[in-house]
């Protein structure tokens, strides 16, 4: 919510938060786990989040997974 307020002060409007969650990055094991939800914004589409991360060349050799479990 504070970031949304910051964006609005910067002139952005009509912001829609589609959900929340967490991302755990382990650079040693080269894994990324996308999981959980936000009490304020609900559950995000983690498969969509995974597809965005997979397009980032910095993580081309990482094992990326997601689940709806956890907070």
N, C-alpha and C positions, 0 to 999 in steps of 0.2 A: 504494500500500500504506500509506503513512503516513496518508492521509486515512481509509482504512478503520479503521485503529487508533484514530484520533481519534473516529470515529463509534461504535466499540465502547465506548470509554471514556465516551462520552456516553449509553450505555444502549441503543444500537441493536444488534440481533443479527440473525442469519440474513441477512447482507448477501451478495448475489450480484453479482459484477461480470460483466457480459455481454460485455465486450470493451473495447478501447481504441483510441486513435488521436489525431489532432490536429485542431485547428480553427484555420485561418488567417483572420483578420478584417482586411479592408482598408477602413477607413472612408472613405478618399478615393475609391476606385473603387467603393465600396458592393458589395463582394463578400465572400462567405464560402465557404471551401473546407474540406470535412470529408474527411479522408484518413488513410491509414496504419493501423497496428495497434500493439499493445503486446506486447513480448516476454513480459511476465508474464501478461497477461490475454487475449492473442489479438486477433482481429479483431472489431470491433463491427459492428452493423447500421447502417451509415452512412445508409441510406435512412430508417431510423427517426429517427436523429439529425437529419437534414434536416427531417423533418416536425415535430419539436419546435421547431426554430429558426424555421421558417416561421410558426408560431403566435404567435411573440413580436412584438408590434406595433412594437417598436423596429427590426425588420429587414424590415418589409413591402415596402420598395422596394429591397431588396438582391437581387443575383443569387446564389443559393445552389446550390452543386454539391458532389458527393462522388465519391470514387473509392477503390478499395482499394489503390492504388499508394502507395509510399513508406513510410517508417518514422516 
